[in-house]
């Protein structure tokens, strides 16, 4: 189903005028929505294709649980966006010379060319609907151009450092120059008017965190048709990417960091049950949060949406899943916002009822 772009029009509910608390909620309801005032769903490892049966069987013999966790796949990126995904996740692997992740006996031109590659586990789980980062970005850009009123799409990126198992080569590490090249490759496909960067949010504030706590995210109308990037990594890689910057000046990516960093704007908090309170507090404070509705195929196999319901209640702006469509091998488990919409007003940040027009 093709979901058209949304107009989120917040209007006060009938019972808001009875007291001062109601007046405050009314004021909040009619205030323009900002980037952090929405909720949406998206996908985990969005590029991933099914693993070859013989490879899966080899893994299963060694580690049945690992094989189960890897037994998922996604449709092409544009189909996910049509379905309502507004968060996409890509694993990028360094390959400045080209050919580092090529597989012996397989002629795959996309792997032979220089540039960042989008792979899950090099040499083992190479199946990708877009093997080159530029290919993925062009697909997303072209879809966005055809749907210019879409709410902002979060692109999560993991900077992978997996060994090339097929050739026994060690991983190509990400240093500052590699991250500079990553920023440049993204900007070569997406022009400034398609991006929401840390500088756009920080504005004249002394730090990015200060701007976020002051709710300086762009308004939703201004942010439509644009992308924001989050580097979903731990402290070591995040520190390399940030370098000596006070916040993230000049960078493309927001970074996954704690709420007290001067560069804080975004958090990956994957468990909405165990981390539900922290998610809610971060969202209330103004931060963007991504959480997960499911992991390692467990929820789909059990037909259990407990984690998804916790994610909805947490207020996380982006909820990631492997099941925009159900997998009939397991159950009818699937993830989508109530009413089948691509986005809604954030239940933690917005007290009033909001009508949504597709």
Rosetta blueprint (number, residue, H / E / L):
1 X L
2 X L
3 X L
4 X L
5 X L
6 X L
7 X E
8 X E
9 X E
10 X E
11 X L
12 X L
13 X L
14 X L
15 X L
16 X L
17 X L
18 X L
19 X L
20 X H
21 X H
22 X H
23 X H
24 X H
25 X H
26 X H
27 X H
28 X H
29 X H
30 X H
31 X L
32 X L
33 X L
34 X E
35 X H
36 X H
37 X H
38 X E
39 X E
40 X E
41 X E
42 X E
43 X E
44 X L
45 X L
46 X L
47 X L
48 X E
49 X L
50 X L
51 X L
52 X L
53 X H
54 X H
55 X H
56 X H
57 X H
58 X H
59 X H
60 X H
61 X H
62 X H
63 X L
64 X H
65 X H
66 X H
67 X H
68 X H
69 X H
70 X L
71 X L
72 X L
73 X L
74 X L
75 X L
76 X L
77 X H
78 X H
79 X H
80 X H
81 X H
82 X H
83 X H
84 X L
85 X L
86 X L
87 X E
88 X E
89 X E
90 X E
91 X E
92 X E
93 X E
94 X L
95 X L
96 X L
97 X L
98 X L
99 X L
100 X L
101 X L
102 X L
103 X L
104 X L
105 X L
106 X L
107 X L
108 X L
109 X H
110 X H
111 X H
112 X H
113 X L
114 X L
115 X L
116 X L
117 X E
118 X E
119 X L
120 X L
121 X E
122 X L
123 X L
124 X L
125 X E
126 X L
127 X L
128 X E
129 X L
130 X L
131 X L
132 X E
133 X H
134 X H
135 X H
136 X H
137 X H
138 X H
139 X H
140 X H
141 X H
142 X H
143 X H
144 X H
145 X H
146 X H
147 X L
148 X L
149 X L
150 X L
151 X L
152 X L
153 X E
154 X E
155 X E
156 X E
157 X E
158 X E
159 X E
160 X E
161 X L
162 X L
163 X L
164 X E
165 X L
166 X L
167 X L
168 X L
169 X E
170 X L
171 X L
172 X L
173 X L
174 X L
175 X L
176 X H
177 X H
178 X H
179 X H
180 X H
181 X H
182 X H
183 X H
184 X H
185 X H
186 X H
187 X H
188 X H
189 X H
190 X L
191 X L
192 X H
193 X H
194 X H
195 X E
196 X L
197 X L
198 X H
199 X H
200 X H
201 X H
202 X H
203 X L
204 X L
205 X L
206 X L
207 X L
208 X H
209 X H
210 X H
211 X H
212 X H
213 X H
214 X L
215 X L
216 X L
217 X L
218 X L
219 X E
220 X H
221 X H
222 X H
223 X H
224 X L
225 X L
226 X L
227 X E
228 X E
229 X E
230 X E
231 X E
232 X L
233 X L
234 X L
235 X H
236 X H
237 X H
238 X H
239 X H
240 X H
241 X H
242 X H
243 X L
244 X L
245 X L
246 X L
247 X L
248 X L
249 X L
250 X L
251 X L
252 X L
253 X E
254 X E
255 X E
256 X E
257 X L
258 X L
259 X L
260 X L
261 X L
262 X L
263 X L
264 X L
265 X L
266 X E
267 X E
268 X E
269 X E
270 X E
271 X E
272 X L
273 X L
274 X L
275 X L
276 X H
277 X H
278 X H
279 X H
280 X H
281 X H
282 X H
283 X H
284 X H
285 X H
286 X L
287 X L
288 X E
289 X E
290 X E
291 X E
292 X E
293 X L
294 X L
295 X L
296 X L
297 X L
298 X H
299 X H
300 X H
301 X H
302 X H
303 X L
304 X L
305 X L
306 X H
307 X H
308 X H
309 X H
310 X H
311 X H
312 X H
313 X H
314 X H
315 X L
316 X L
317 X L
318 X E
319 X E
320 X E
321 X E
322 X L
323 X L
324 X L
325 X L
326 X L
327 X L
328 X L
329 X L
330 X L
331 X L
332 X L
333 X L
334 X L
335 X L
336 X L
337 X L
338 X H
339 X H
340 X H
341 X L
342 X L
343 X E
344 X E
345 X E
346 X L
347 X L
348 X L
349 X L
350 X L
351 X L
352 X L
353 X L
354 X E
355 X E
356 X E
357 X E
358 X L
